[in-house]
Amino acid sequence: MRQFYPIILLSISNIFMTFAWYGHLKFKSVSLWIVILASWGIAFFEYCFQVPANRIGHDYFDAPQLKVIQEAITIIVFSLFSITYLHEGIKWNYLVGFILILLAVFFVFKDWE
């Protein structure tokens, strides 16, 4: 069960990261320096989840596996964020690209030996 903690922590981390990187797009009238400071503040909480996720996760996964898990979570979180928060659609070519990234999970975790 403990091997799922990194996935949960990385998911929470990615929610903060997505808001830090893209949340300001709804506030284009706010000065850039203000959104930079706000993004840094949000990113602090991202790191509070991401660093323990990787520290704990490295007991169960190697670093490339952790990175691929993180990228897959990022695609899922970003897709939901884009649709629900930014009200932007997902085009077919975006979906194909996202699926190809998610296929990386299969290739990285498949035991080829």
Buried (B, 14 or more C-beta within 10 A) or exposed (E): EEEEBBBEBBBBBBBBBBBBBBBBEEEEEEEEEEBEEBBEEBBEBBEBBBEBBBEBBEEBBEEEBBBBBBBBBBBBBBBEBBEEBEEEEEEEEBEEEBEEEBEBBEEBEEEEE
